[in-house]
Amino acid sequence: MAYDYDLFVIGAGSGGVRASRIAAGHGARVGICEDYRVGGTCVIRGCVPKKLLVYGSKFAHEFEDAPAYGWSTGPVTHSWATLRDNVQKEVDRLNGTYVRLLESAGVRLQMGRGRLLDRHTVEVGGETFTTDKILVATGGRPEIPPVPGHQFAITSNEAFHLPDPLPRRIAIIGGGYIAVEFAGIFNGLGCEVDLVLRRDRVLRGFDEECRTVVHEALAQGGIRMRTETQIARIEATEGKPPFRLHTQSGGMFETDLVMYATGRVANTAGIGLEKAGVQLDKAGAVAVDEWSRSTAENIWAVGDVTDRINLTPVAIMEGHCFADSVFGKKPRKPDHRNVPSAVFCQPELATVGLTEEEATRTLGELRVFTAAFRPMKYTVSGRQQRTFMKLIVEAATDKVVGVHMVGDDAAELIQGLAVAVKAGATKAQFDATVGIHPTAGEEFVTMRSARAEPAPRQAAAE
Ligand code: NDP
């Protein structure tokens, strides 16, 4: 039977766009649909605008440090409207670039929400198309728990478009990537930030010692850390600020904006997946095998909608592998081992490989190397911010199985070291590498003595 398309992709985010372009490059007739804006979460309301806001907020530290280097800065003010609008201009530019990339690859873009009518038929905005194969790349969305008054809260989606001026006080609920990143952004931009955590520390799942360093640095940077605090209800008079946040333990505090960052869920509802025989996992994400194939034979899924590792470069890898395997006669599976990642809080945290806790659980004897120091830049300015680095080495093989860093430029550094970890580098090879002086990074090749005792906070690990 002749179909309209060889491949139809639902969702033009990072994974969907990469898969469609590569498949078209292999000669497939490809269509793609998108119901919001081409580029997806990362480009439109995630990584890219977030990182630009991080840059914007970090100028606050530069102005504070500048006088010690001889600069007179005078009174410093900030315009949220300027930052917000300039960031959106860049988002618009990238959105246009993504549309052009699809066009030049010969992928037919159909704006509108895609819905599967059966395994080979997709409906978009009232039009139907037939297709041999389907890729679901619909991503995820923030979810707010149903506490009374939750309708007063925003998520990261709205945070990029806040009216000017920013509220004086912001409460962020959650302690994951998004919560700590936005806490740093709003703190840098001069808001009073309350970070509300249901447990004792931020960033569960990261190396325990690094979590502690980040947690303490956020507090020292001026963010009010409300630990072991659960919100019972949010009250507001006529839906307007100030908002009163009542906690489960009977406390109450006020704020002018409530932002929830308590996790994201896969976008699997209302797109006809059940009709096509696509099964979901317990969390509502598309269940896929190691080739990203769903339970329906001609339907695959990549990116956050599969809830594997929810990061843009991982979605891109999965989309590329899918297209090469299915249309390029180059079968390859996405490799989810040693995926580096970074949290752009301030100071930032970046990591590749195993945490000390994971390595302790899964490997034999370890050698753990750490370094904590005040970065050179702050010796002159007096800023009380320290850098922390950690190498985890499997004693039996001498392989470096985990590298972690909290501090300026951690993400840039760890990206390079991720190549070494992926290549299976040993501690001896790290030691044989000459440092670049003076840098923070040279510490990673000059750590000589393994720590004798376990990390102080390891006992507190959940
Ligand atoms: P995360 O899953 O990272 O964190 C969710 C946070 O919310 C946790 O601290 C969790 O607490 C807390 N939480 C969950 N439910 C509740 C609740 N009912 N009440 C109070 N707190 C709650 O989610 P995010 O939304 O921050 O990010 C989603 C994903 O997006 C990330 O996993 C990541 O993959 C991706 N991302 C990546 C970025 C990057 O690479 N830099 C940036 C932003 C997002 P606890 O852990 O204590 O249970």
Residues whose N, C-alpha, C, O or C-beta is under 5 A from the ligand:
A	BS01	NDP	P145 G174 G175 G176 Y177 I178 A179 R198 R199 R204 A261 T262 G263 R264 N310 L311 A342 V343 F344
